């Protein structure tokens, strides 16, 4: 026996039986009740089909949207490469200028490859993220040698205390949105709202 692949066969069977019952009965009151029931069944079937069609359409649109962004990135990289090729070989661009353009393209590509979900960073990457910004604020510091202590507070934020060798401490916080803050005298100052550590750090 073959499997019924029609997802609406139950509703359509009920509608078919109601139509038969309406055709068979001569009782006007019973016919009115069956007609009202038939209209409800047909309305429910139309709504279910419309909901399924909307779900399929939305899924296709989401799929096209998700596949569009990587296509744009690849297209931009290819266009930049063609521009570099044309400038270098046909317009007499110097090697130094070509290298500068290449480095900019590489930075964009590497930045895209190294994006991380900052709401779910392991401790090693939390330390790397904070160390990078501490070294940006003070190039003479060596934050990687500091001691980092982390704790999750009652609102699901990650609190980080950084202890230097001289005993001084600085506090940082990563909130539920993955944003990094420096905390001083009870005030939060936004440091970064996404992962921005260079690949060569």
C-alpha positions as a Markdown table, in Angstrom:
| # | Residue | x | y | z |
|---|---|---|---|---|
| 1 | Unk | 0.0 | 0.0 | 0.0 |
| 2 | Unk | 1.5 | 3.3 | -1.1 |
| 3 | Unk | 2.0 | 6.1 | 1.5 |
| 4 | Unk | -0.3 | 9.1 | 1.1 |
| 5 | Unk | 1.9 | 12.1 | 0.5 |
| 6 | Unk | -1.0 | 14.7 | 0.6 |
| 7 | Unk | -0.5 | 16.7 | 3.8 |
| 8 | Unk | -4.2 | 17.8 | 3.7 |
| 9 | Unk | -5.9 | 14.5 | 3.1 |
| 10 | Unk | -7.6 | 14.4 | 6.5 |
| 11 | Unk | -9.2 | 17.8 | 6.1 |
| 12 | Unk | -10.2 | 17.1 | 2.5 |
| 13 | Unk | -11.7 | 13.8 | 3.5 |
| 14 | Unk | -13.8 | 15.5 | 6.2 |
| 15 | Unk | -14.9 | 18.1 | 3.6 |
| 16 | Unk | -15.9 | 15.4 | 1.1 |
| 17 | Unk | -17.9 | 13.5 | 3.7 |
| 18 | Unk | -19.7 | 16.7 | 4.8 |
| 19 | Unk | -20.6 | 17.4 | 1.1 |
| 20 | Unk | -22.0 | 13.9 | 0.8 |
| 21 | Unk | -24.0 | 14.2 | 4.0 |
| 22 | Unk | -25.4 | 17.6 | 2.8 |
| 23 | Unk | -26.4 | 16.1 | -0.5 |
| 24 | Unk | -28.1 | 13.1 | 1.1 |
| 25 | Unk | -30.2 | 14.8 | 3.8 |
| 26 | Unk | -33.6 | 16.4 | 3.3 |
| 27 | Unk | -33.7 | 17.9 | 6.8 |
| 28 | Unk | -33.3 | 21.6 | 6.4 |
| 29 | Unk | -32.1 | 22.2 | 9.9 |
| 30 | Unk | -29.5 | 19.4 | 9.7 |
| 31 | Unk | -28.5 | 20.7 | 6.2 |
| 32 | Unk | -27.8 | 24.2 | 7.7 |
| 33 | Unk | -25.7 | 22.8 | 10.5 |
| 34 | Unk | -23.7 | 20.7 | 8.1 |
| 35 | Unk | -23.3 | 23.6 | 5.7 |
| 36 | Unk | -21.9 | 25.8 | 8.6 |
| 37 | Unk | -19.5 | 23.0 | 9.6 |
| 38 | Unk | -18.4 | 22.6 | 6.0 |
| 39 | Unk | -17.6 | 26.3 | 5.7 |
| 40 | Unk | -15.5 | 26.2 | 8.9 |
| 41 | Unk | -13.6 | 23.2 | 7.6 |
| 42 | Unk | -13.0 | 24.8 | 4.2 |
| 43 | Unk | -11.8 | 28.0 | 5.9 |
| 44 | Unk | -9.4 | 26.1 | 8.2 |
| 45 | Unk | -8.0 | 24.2 | 5.2 |
| 46 | Unk | -7.4 | 27.5 | 3.3 |
| 47 | Unk | -5.7 | 29.1 | 6.3 |
| 48 | Unk | -3.4 | 26.0 | 6.7 |
| 49 | Unk | -2.4 | 26.1 | 3.1 |
| 50 | Unk | -1.8 | 29.8 | 3.2 |
| 51 | Unk | 0.4 | 29.4 | 6.3 |
| 52 | Unk | 2.4 | 26.6 | 4.7 |
| 53 | Unk | 2.9 | 28.7 | 1.5 |
| 54 | Unk | 4.1 | 31.7 | 3.6 |
| 55 | Unk | 6.6 | 29.5 | 5.5 |
| 56 | Unk | 8.0 | 28.1 | 2.3 |
| 57 | Unk | 8.3 | 31.6 | 0.8 |
| 58 | Unk | 10.0 | 33.0 | 3.9 |
| 59 | Unk | 12.4 | 30.1 | 4.0 |
| 60 | Unk | 13.4 | 30.7 | 0.4 |
| 61 | Unk | 13.9 | 34.4 | 1.0 |
| 62 | Unk | 16.0 | 33.7 | 4.1 |
| 63 | Unk | 18.2 | 31.2 | 2.1 |
| 64 | Unk | 18.7 | 33.7 | -0.7 |
| 65 | Unk | 19.6 | 36.5 | 1.8 |
| 66 | Unk | 22.1 | 34.2 | 3.7 |
| 67 | Unk | 23.8 | 33.2 | 0.4 |
| 68 | Unk | 23.9 | 36.8 | -0.8 |
| 69 | Unk | 26.4 | 38.2 | 1.7 |
| 70 | Unk | 29.3 | 35.7 | 1.0 |
| 71 | Unk | 28.7 | 36.4 | -2.7 |
| 72 | Unk | 29.2 | 40.2 | -2.2 |
| 73 | Unk | 32.4 | 39.6 | -0.1 |
| 74 | Unk | 33.9 | 37.3 | -2.8 |
| 75 | Unk | 32.9 | 39.8 | -5.6 |
| 76 | Unk | 34.5 | 42.7 | -3.8 |
| 77 | Unk | 37.7 | 40.7 | -3.3 |
| 78 | Unk | 37.8 | 39.8 | -7.0 |
| 79 | Unk | 37.2 | 43.4 | -8.1 |
| 80 | Unk | 39.9 | 44.6 | -5.8 |
| 81 | Unk | 42.3 | 42.0 | -7.2 |
| 82 | Unk | 41.4 | 43.1 | -10.8 |
| 83 | Unk | 41.9 | 46.7 | -9.9 |
| 84 | Unk | 45.4 | 45.9 | -8.4 |
| 85 | Unk | 46.3 | 43.9 | -11.5 |
| 86 | Unk | 45.3 | 46.7 | -13.8 |
| 87 | Unk | 47.0 | 49.4 | -11.8 |
| 88 | Unk | 50.3 | 47.4 | -11.5 |
| 89 | Unk | 50.6 | 46.1 | -15.1 |
| 90 | Unk | 49.0 | 48.8 | -17.2 |
| 91 | Unk | 49.1 | 52.1 | -15.3 |
| 92 | Unk | 52.7 | 52.0 | -14.1 |
| 93 | Unk | 51.9 | 51.7 | -10.4 |
| 94 | Unk | 55.1 | 51.2 | -8.3 |
| 95 | Unk | 55.7 | 48.0 | -6.4 |
| 96 | Unk | 55.4 | 49.8 | -3.1 |
| 97 | Unk | 51.9 | 51.2 | -4.0 |
| 98 | Unk | 50.8 | 47.8 | -5.2 |
| 99 | Unk | 52.0 | 46.2 | -1.9 |
| 100 | Unk | 50.0 | 48.8 | 0.1 |
| 101 | Unk | 46.8 | 48.0 | -1.8 |
| 102 | Unk | 47.5 | 44.2 | -1.4 |
| 103 | Unk | 48.0 | 44.7 | 2.4 |
| 104 | Unk | 44.7 | 46.6 | 2.7 |
| 105 | Unk | 42.9 | 43.8 | 0.8 |
| 106 | Unk | 44.5 | 41.1 | 3.0 |
| 107 | Unk | 43.5 | 43.0 | 6.2 |
| 108 | Unk | 39.8 | 43.1 | 5.0 |
| 109 | Unk | 39.9 | 39.4 | 4.2 |
| 110 | Unk | 41.6 | 38.4 | 7.4 |
| 111 | Unk | 39.2 | 40.5 | 9.5 |
| 112 | Unk | 36.3 | 38.7 | 7.9 |
| 113 | Unk | 37.9 | 35.3 | 8.6 |
| 114 | Unk | 38.7 | 36.1 | 12.3 |
| 115 | Unk | 35.3 | 37.4 | 13.4 |
| 116 | Unk | 34.3 | 35.7 | 16.7 |
| 117 | Unk | 31.1 | 35.5 | 18.7 |
| 118 | Unk | 32.1 | 37.6 | 21.6 |
| 119 | Unk | 29.2 | 36.4 | 23.7 |
| 120 | Unk | 30.8 | 32.9 | 23.9 |
| 121 | Unk | 34.5 | 33.5 | 24.1 |
| 122 | Unk | 36.7 | 31.0 | 25.9 |
| 123 | Unk | 38.9 | 32.4 | 28.7 |
| 124 | Unk | 42.0 | 32.4 | 26.4 |
| 125 | Unk | 40.3 | 34.7 | 23.9 |
| 126 | Unk | 38.9 | 36.9 | 26.6 |
| 127 | Unk | 42.5 | 37.4 | 27.9 |
| 128 | Unk | 43.7 | 38.1 | 24.3 |
| 129 | Unk | 40.9 | 40.6 | 23.6 |
| 130 | Unk | 41.6 | 42.6 | 26.8 |
| 131 | Unk | 45.3 | 42.3 | 26.5 |
| 132 | Unk | 45.2 | 43.8 | 23.0 |
| 133 | Unk | 43.2 | 46.8 | 24.2 |
| 134 | Unk | 45.4 | 47.3 | 27.2 |
| 135 | Unk | 48.5 | 47.3 | 25.0 |
| 136 | Unk | 46.8 | 49.8 | 22.7 |
| 137 | Unk | 46.1 | 52.1 | 25.7 |
| 138 | Unk | 49.7 | 51.7 | 27.0 |
| 139 | Unk | 52.2 | 50.4 | 24.5 |
| 140 | Unk | 54.8 | 49.9 | 27.2 |
| 141 | Unk | 52.7 | 47.5 | 29.2 |
| 142 | Unk | 52.9 | 43.7 | 29.0 |
| 143 | Unk | 49.3 | 42.7 | 29.8 |
| 144 | Unk | 49.9 | 39.1 | 28.7 |
| 145 | Unk | 52.0 | 38.6 | 31.9 |
| 146 | Unk | 49.2 | 39.8 | 34.1 |
| 147 | Unk | 46.8 | 37.6 | 36.1 |
| 148 | Unk | 43.2 | 37.5 | 34.9 |
| 149 | Unk | 40.3 | 36.4 | 37.0 |
| 150 | Unk | 36.8 | 36.0 | 35.6 |
| 151 | Unk | 33.4 | 35.5 | 37.2 |
| 152 | Unk | 29.9 | 35.4 | 35.7 |
| 153 | Unk | 27.6 | 37.8 | 37.7 |
| 154 | Unk | 23.8 | 37.5 | 38.4 |
| 155 | Unk | 22.8 | 39.1 | 35.1 |
| 156 | Unk | 24.9 | 36.7 | 33.0 |
| 157 | Unk | 27.7 | 39.3 | 32.4 |
| 158 | Unk | 31.4 | 38.2 | 32.5 |
| 159 | Unk | 33.4 | 40.3 | 35.0 |
| 160 | Unk | 37.2 | 40.3 | 34.5 |
| 161 | Unk | 39.8 | 41.6 | 37.0 |
| 162 | Unk | 43.3 | 42.1 | 35.7 |
| 163 | Unk | 46.1 | 42.1 | 38.3 |
| 164 | Unk | 49.5 | 43.5 | 37.4 |
| 165 | Unk | 52.7 | 42.5 | 39.0 |
| 166 | Unk | 52.7 | 45.5 | 41.4 |
| 167 | Unk | 49.3 | 44.5 | 42.8 |
| 168 | Unk | 47.2 | 47.1 | 41.0 |
| 169 | Unk | 44.0 | 45.9 | 39.3 |
| 170 | Unk | 41.8 | 46.9 | 36.5 |
| 171 | Unk | 38.3 | 45.7 | 35.8 |
| 172 | Unk | 36.6 | 44.9 | 32.6 |
| 173 | Unk | 33.2 | 43.5 | 31.7 |
| 174 | Unk | 31.6 | 41.7 | 28.7 |
| 175 | Unk | 27.9 | 42.1 | 28.7 |
| 176 | Unk | 25.2 | 39.8 | 27.3 |
| 177 | Unk | 25.5 | 41.4 | 23.9 |
| 178 | Unk | 29.2 | 40.6 | 23.7 |
| 179 | Unk | 30.4 | 44.2 | 24.2 |
| 180 | Unk | 33.6 | 44.8 | 26.1 |
| 181 | Unk | 33.7 | 47.6 | 28.7 |
| 182 | Unk | 36.4 | 49.1 | 31.0 |
| 183 | Unk | 34.9 | 49.6 | 34.5 |
| 184 | Unk | 36.3 | 52.4 | 36.6 |
| 185 | Unk | 34.7 | 53.9 | 39.8 |
| 186 | Unk | 31.5 | 52.1 | 39.0 |
| 187 | Unk | 31.2 | 53.5 | 35.5 |
| 188 | Unk | 31.3 | 51.5 | 32.3 |
| 189 | Unk | 33.2 | 52.8 | 29.2 |
| 190 | Unk | 32.7 | 50.9 | 26.0 |
| 191 | Unk | 36.0 | 49.6 | 24.6 |
| 192 | Unk | 34.8 | 47.4 | 21.7 |
| 193 | Unk | 31.5 | 46.1 | 20.4 |
| 194 | Unk | 33.0 | 43.2 | 18.4 |
| 195 | Unk | 36.1 | 41.2 | 18.1 |
| 196 | Unk | 38.8 | 43.4 | 16.7 |
| 197 | Unk | 42.1 | 41.7 | 17.5 |
| 198 | Unk | 44.4 | 41.7 | 14.5 |
| 199 | Unk | 45.5 | 38.3 | 13.2 |
| 200 | Unk | 49.2 | 39.2 | 13.8 |
| 201 | Unk | 48.8 | 40.3 | 17.4 |
